[in-house]
Structure formats: C-alpha cells, structure tokens
C-alpha cells in the first residue's frame, strides 16, 4: 500500500513538472513574439533611410546647378530618377516604368522616354504617350531649402514641377520616400 502511494505521488510530481515545462515554453514563445513585434514596431517608428540614400531626402545641388530649360534629362542612378526642366520648373521622375517595372531611358533622337520591355513611351515630363503602361511616370516630391537655416521654403505639390527659386543659392532637395503616382490615362 505504501509503495502504491509512493508511486502515485511520483506520477503526480512528474505530471506537475511536465505542466510547468509546458507553461514555461508557452511563456517563452509569448515573450519571443512580443519582442519580435516590438522590434518591427520600432523599425517602422524610426526613419529607415539616411540622408542621401534612396528612400530618404537628398540634395541635388543648388538652384544655379539645375539644368537649363528643356535640356536633356539628367540621369541620377543612385537616386533612381531623371531630372528634367520643363518651363514651369524642375521635375524628379522615378526611373521605373509604370507598366511592369522595367528601367526605361531617354532617347535624344526621338525626344522621349522609351521603355525597352513592351514599348511604352513618355514625354519629357513623364506624361504617358502610348504603350501598355497604365499611367504617366511617377514623380518624387522636390523641396527648395534655405541654405542658411535649412528650412524648407516650399515644395512641389501633387507631383507638379517645383518652381525654380530666384536665389541661385537655394538648395534643391528630393524626397525619394514620397512618390506621387502618375496620372492614369484613358
Ligand atoms: S515595363 Fe515598360 S512597357 Fe512594360
């Protein structure tokens, strides 16, 4: 009888230990999930791009360094954009085609942007001409920045060209984290 009771006590003890182990494992996995979610939240809460990197804000020079009106588009591979100078101001056009994401390029002969993948074509300012692309090219927000204070004087609105500042020392910045989608057509 005493042996039987001892056996029962041991079995009960083993069951309690198993339960404790399962509780601990459950708490550990809960802690892991909480920490992971906290990490992801922090990643989103703080800027992920440094100054000058694609996805962040970068200076593209002063107003005096901008290309002249209707000069051939300036290729900026690191910021993945074409800089163009329509009469209304300056534009930063995203280099990726709005159809399936190929890199298009400027044709001096034809005076337009041509996509090699499926033949979409776009004007100097990124406006859709023809081809399977569903919309005009996307543009990044541009800013005119006071060189003395670093304050933003004004920025481009709704993807419109940024008017070129009269002061040649004003800094022009592009925010490649803020993309304005091109106008859909037809
Ligand atoms: S990806 Fe440019 S036309 Fe298809």
Boltz pocket constraint, residues with backbone or C-beta under 6 A from the ligand:
constraints:
  - pocket:
      binder: B
      contacts: [[A, 97], [A, 98], [A, 99], [A, 100], [A, 101], [A, 102], [A, 115], [A, 116], [A, 117], [A, 118], [A, 119], [A, 120], [A, 131], [A, 132], [A, 133]]
      max_distance: 6.0
